[in-house]
Amino acid sequence: MERKEAKKNILAFMYAERLKSTLIITGQLLDALGDLKEGEREGGLKIFSSFLRGATGEMRIAANVTEYLHWDSLSRQLNLMEGYARLGQMEAARQELSHTLSSVTTVSGRAMTYLKEADLL
């Protein structure tokens, strides 16, 4: 049982760190999206949506591999963020991104704590 828990936490830590990087890039894209002119906005939103689909796919993989239930709610937060961005509500979109990043950081921190206590990190 201990080995299974260690494996779960190693994978959770790995995926959370990977997703944190993805979310930081998402924030940079969100900032760039806010700076686009009206004629450029539609294309920017398409690229932004495509990137978010990739991030959501990563969260689904993380959910399947780590068996953490939190990933599904995080992918819903990304969908909400995308909706705010589409409506031009950039501050609300940034707030959702901030909540998502905080949640992923919490998953990472919990996994790291377990791994440190198990002398694996």
C-alpha positions as MATLAB code, in Angstrom:
seq = 'MERKEAKKNILAFMYAERLKSTLIITGQLLDALGDLKEGEREGGLKIFSSFLRGATGEMRIAANVTEYLHWDSLSRQLNLMEGYARLGQMEAARQELSHTLSSVTTVSGRAMTYLKEADLL';
ca = [
       0.000    0.000    0.000;
       2.855    2.378    0.837;
       4.389    1.893   -2.611;
       1.086    2.714   -4.329;
       0.716    5.911   -2.279;
       4.297    6.929   -3.076;
       3.720    6.353   -6.782;
       0.483    8.352   -6.661;
       2.252   11.284   -4.986;
       5.219   11.188   -7.352;
       2.855   11.369  -10.322;
       0.718   14.062   -8.677;
       3.811   16.163   -8.018;
       5.078   15.680  -11.569;
       1.755   16.568  -13.206;
       1.089   19.491  -10.870;
       4.478   21.038  -11.618;
       3.921   20.527  -15.323;
       0.467   22.107  -15.113;
       1.781   25.049  -13.124;
       4.094   25.842  -16.037;
       1.180   25.498  -18.449;
      -0.937   27.845  -16.345;
       1.831   30.448  -16.220;
       1.914   30.377  -20.028;
      -1.888   30.606  -20.007;
      -1.580   33.812  -17.998;
       0.872   35.238  -20.508;
      -1.510   34.361  -23.349;
      -4.391   35.931  -21.448;
      -2.387   39.146  -21.061;
      -1.560   39.147  -24.771;
      -5.209   38.504  -25.616;
      -6.224   41.590  -23.681;
      -3.809   43.678  -25.748;
      -5.150   42.583  -29.144;
      -7.017   44.993  -31.377;
     -10.635   44.219  -32.240;
      -9.752   42.743  -35.636;
      -7.124   40.449  -34.120;
      -9.211   39.307  -31.177;
     -11.094   36.492  -32.946;
      -7.877   34.797  -34.082;
      -6.329   35.288  -30.661;
      -9.337   33.669  -29.008;
      -9.064   30.655  -31.327;
      -5.424   30.144  -30.404;
      -6.161   30.723  -26.715;
      -9.018   28.186  -26.797;
      -6.820   25.645  -28.535;
      -4.136   26.054  -25.887;
      -6.724   25.661  -23.119;
      -8.022   22.451  -24.698;
      -4.473   21.120  -24.476;
      -4.237   22.153  -20.812;
      -7.597   20.545  -20.088;
      -6.399   17.365  -21.790;
      -3.331   17.361  -19.541;
      -5.606   17.693  -16.517;
      -7.675   14.720  -17.685;
      -4.529   12.646  -18.070;
      -3.405   13.740  -14.595;
      -6.817   12.749  -13.197;
      -6.603    9.297  -14.772;
      -3.015    8.654  -13.737;
      -3.078   10.056  -10.207;
      -6.680    9.309   -9.221;
      -6.988   12.779   -7.666;
     -10.535   14.075   -7.982;
      -9.476   17.735   -7.944;
      -8.382   17.790  -11.591;
     -11.947   17.718  -12.932;
     -12.951   20.801  -10.988;
      -9.801   22.536  -12.189;
     -10.627   21.847  -15.820;
     -14.060   23.392  -15.182;
     -12.299   26.488  -13.867;
     -10.337   26.692  -17.129;
     -13.594   26.495  -19.078;
     -15.016   29.301  -16.969;
     -11.878   31.356  -17.542;
     -12.200   30.864  -21.288;
     -15.821   32.023  -21.135;
     -14.821   35.194  -19.312;
     -12.096   35.861  -21.871;
     -14.571   35.413  -24.723;
     -16.862   37.965  -23.083;
     -13.958   40.382  -22.699;
     -14.082   40.127  -18.907;
     -10.338   39.849  -18.535;
     -10.182   40.579  -14.810;
     -12.643   37.766  -14.067;
     -10.637   35.469  -16.369;
      -7.425   36.335  -14.508;
      -9.166   35.645  -11.207;
     -10.205   32.160  -12.372;
      -6.670   31.522  -13.587;
      -5.335   32.608  -10.200;
      -7.709   30.208   -8.390;
      -6.720   27.372  -10.712;
      -3.005   28.035  -10.257;
      -3.453   28.173   -6.492;
      -5.301   24.835   -6.508;
      -2.624   23.156   -8.626;
       0.048   24.563   -6.319;
      -1.829   23.053   -3.367;
      -1.872   19.615   -5.018;
       1.851   19.941   -5.696;
       2.561   21.040   -2.138;
       0.639   18.141   -0.610;
       2.428   15.650   -2.822;
       5.794   17.237   -2.035;
       5.090   17.065    1.698;
       4.278   13.353    1.423;
       7.417   12.694   -0.630;
       9.622   14.595    1.842;
       8.135   12.734    4.807;
       8.718    9.435    2.980;
      12.336   10.505    2.292;
      11.732   10.349   -1.450;
      12.456   13.985   -2.151;
];
